[in-house]
Amino acid sequence: MRVLMVSTEYPPLLGGVGRYTANLTLALRKAGIHVEVVCDGPGGQYSGLAPTNTRNSEVLLRIVEEAKPDVVHVQFEPGLYGLILDSKNPKKSGTYIDSFYKECTTPIVTTFHTAYKFEQWMSMAAVIKKTGRTGRVGIPARAAVKTWKHFLNYRAFNELNREKLRRSRAGICFSRYLSKRIGGGNVIYHGAEPAVPEPIDKESARASLSLPAEKRIAIAVGFMTITKGWDMLRNMHLPEGWIIVVNSSRSHYNVETLEAKFDGDRIVDLHRGHLSERDFSLLLFSADAVLLPYKVTAGSGVMFDALGHGIPFVSARLDFFREFAELGLGVTAKRTARDFSKALHVLDRNYDQYSDAVRSFRSKLKWDCVATQHIEVYRSVVKADLKKKER
């Protein structure tokens, strides 16, 4: 079977979608599937797609004709293909990959990475670039325009996902929450496995990163953006013997000028920037919990990575996180320092219970398991396509 994997974001470009796509591609190849990648840059077998390329559909149709895959698998994060929100007529909103879905005759499988409820969608309007042609003086005007665009285009944004699902032979989501928001799709969890051989003890992992051996550690790690909500970490009241370890980095598409100052006795900032797969894995093995005080999320690769390393979480009470908290894998709380502190105390008092649940769950995130589920989807799609052609 030949699969054409599509994601503008792909290593060496940084980003969660690209990292996920690369790991999935590797797992599929190990399972015997012929996978070729289309991306923005030198990482794949084909290039030419980009968030700013208005001809993405034309480029991808040409590549499909050349590669002749059995299945085209699109990792659909609207912004990675050029999300255009019209401030006057939401019917004109869309992405530069929309016409590809209408014209492609090869079966399409789509993995959906983003869907929001109204409150989260509107809060995304708060992310405003602090520099530019109008400088800081123009921020209020830009914020007003962006807020209006978001308000007007909430239905249009959701329709982009629903349209892709209708035009795909199958959809894939990382959670029941995401499937419900989109209106369907197979639930296949985001894969997550350590990048260092197991077993590895906490003492060795911490020594490699110069972290204290005697403390319990809660980590906050990832791209430094407004939506991460890390500002409240400074005001948390930690259980006895706990510290917070922070490590942030900037992605190639960051537009926010945030300054993070976390140094102190209770919060340690690694100041390591982007971590290699090995160091990221060592950091997770060093930790006892992961903190996810996100203001907005449709899904969290960091949460899956933590679970894949056997670590429970404390998160904001967003629907995505609540789904996994209901499985006993972590604790959710209102996004305040006081409530987050209470949640971490709950986790501390019942740590063995949560840790046991995570250890039982983590096998579901192994990449060979994730690849097997994808292959089943591909085979069902190809089989249905053959039947359709025979009629």
Buried (B, 14 or more C-beta within 10 A) or exposed (E): BBBBBBBBBBBEBBBBBBBBBBBBBBBBEEBEBEBBBBBBBEBBEBBBBBBEBEBBBBBBBEBBEEBEBBBBBBBBBBBBBBBBBBBEEBEEBBBBBBBBBEEBEBBBBBBBBBBBBEEBBBBBBBBBEEEEEEEEEEBEEBBEEBBBBBEBBBEBBBBBBBBBBEBBBBBBBBBEBBBBBBEBBBBBBBBBBBBBEEEBEBEBBBEBBEBEEEBBBBBBBBBBBBBBBBEBBBEBEBBEEBBBBBBBBBBEEBEBEBEBEBEEEEBBBBEBEEBEBEBBBBBBBBBBBBBBBBBBBBBBBBBBBBBBBBBBBBBBBBBBBBBBBEEBBBBBBEBBBEBBBBBBBBBBEEBEEBBEBBEEBBEBBBBEBBBBBBBEBBEBBBEEBEEEEEE
